[in-house]
Amino acid sequence: MRCALLGTAVVNALSLNLPISKHRLRTWAGLTATEFESRYREALSVGPEIKDLNQILLLDDVCTEGSTLRTAAQRIREANPGCQIIAATAGQMIVKAVVRDKASLVA
């Protein structure tokens, strides 16, 4: 498959081996970010085509804390240590716990 806008190949090389819900694990089960990343890492599979790539544009729908992007990048680096990874998201969630000046969010 090719991306007409970027003029490059699209490779769906990452997949989950089992359903995993960040919201359920973090909110309902009370897992920390590190605990979630460990579970996500176990569920994330990297396809063999990763080994042949020099550059990867890693896309995620929304980034809240970076857990899924961080874990995906780690798994890609395990399969292809020399690959250049660029991460992008369609949206950025704001987590109040990481905002230094919370009053500026309401301004």
Stockholm file with secondary structure:
# STOCKHOLM 1.0

chainA/1-107         MRCALLGTAVVNALSLNLPISKHRLRTWAGLTATEFESRYREALSVGPEIKDLNQILLLDDVCTEGSTLRTAAQRIREANPGCQIIAATAGQMIVKAVVRDKASLVA
#=GR chainA/1-107 SS CEETTTTEECCCCEEESSCCCHHIIIIISCCCHHHHHHHHHHHEEECGGGGGCSEEEEEEEEESSSHHHHHHHHHHHHHCTTCEEEEEEEEECCCGGGCSCTHHHHC
#=GC SS_cons         CEETTTTEECCCCEEESSCCCHHIIIIISCCCHHHHHHHHHHHEEECGGGGGCSEEEEEEEEESSSHHHHHHHHHHHHHCTTCEEEEEEEEECCCGGGCSCTHHHHC
//
